[in-house]
Amino acid sequence: MSLKAYQATAQRAENPRQTEYRLFGQVTRALMDAELLDRSCIRERMDALDWNRRMWSLFGNDCARSTNGLPDQLRANIVSLSIWVNKHTSLVMRNKEEIRPLIEVNRIIMQGLLPQTQSPPETGDTVRQSYG
């Protein structure tokens, strides 16, 4: 099956929460891989950090719109997290902070995106297995 056919099938079968969960899983896995790299692997680390920042910027911008259907407090929280992610990412890129807090925030969001009947992933290995 081609990649495009798979993506089209996945889009029809997933609801928005599942799609967001899958995206968070992929981005978080990239951050986890980047965290293990030596700081001299600048390009690979920057790619993962930039992907995470762009994802959060997208969510933050979407939640800043009055047409967004989420509750106001949740929208405000997501906008605040987006701003924090942007600032923290800049510090990580300048080697003044660690990647781990970005991973932890993403994992917390992923837990919130899970249906209540599903148990959250307990380790980073679970995220890797689910999306790798």
C-alpha positions, -999 to +999 in steps of 0.1 A: +000+000+000+014+034-009+020+061+017-007+083+002-033+055+003-024+048+039-027+084+049-061+087+032-073+056+050-060+069+083-077+102+078-111+086+072-107+062+102-095+087+128-114+113+147-096+147+154-084+136+189-069+104+174-051+124+148-038+149+173-027+120+196-008+104+166+009+137+157+019+143+194+033+107+194+054+112+163+067+146+174+074+134+210+093+103+196+114+127+175+122+148+207+131+116+226+155+106+199+170+141+198+174+140+235+197+110+232+219+126+206+251+144+214+247+181+214+270+183+185+243+167+163+228+201+158+208+196+127+189+165+140+182+181+173+170+213+157+147+194+133+129+177+162+127+209+182+115+229+152+088+203+145+076+205+181+076+243+180+056+244+148+031+219+160+025+239+192+024+272+172-003+257+151-024+246+181-018+279+198-029+299+168-059+277+163-070+282+200-065+319+197-093+322+172-127+330+185-142+304+161-124+276+179-150+253+196-130+244+227-140+259+261-124+293+267-102+281+297-088+252+277-081+274+247-063+299+270-042+270+286-032+257+251-022+292+240-001+296+272+015+263+267+023+272+231+041+304+243+060+284+269+070+258+244+083+285+221+104+301+248+117+269+262+126+256+227+147+287+221+166+281+254+172+244+244+184+255+210+210+278+227+220+249+251+206+267+281+179+242+289+171+205+284+146+188+260+130+166+287+104+192+299+091+195+263+087+157+262+069+157+295+044+184+284+037+165+252+032+132+271+007+149+295-012+163+266-012+128+250-027+114+282-055+140+280-062+131+244-067+094+252-103+082+255-112+076+291-114+039+286-078+036+274-049+036+298-021+061+291+014+051+279+036+046+309+070+049+293+087+065+264+092+030+250+054+027+246+053+059+226+082+045+204+064+012+199+031+029+190+045+053+164+078+038+153 
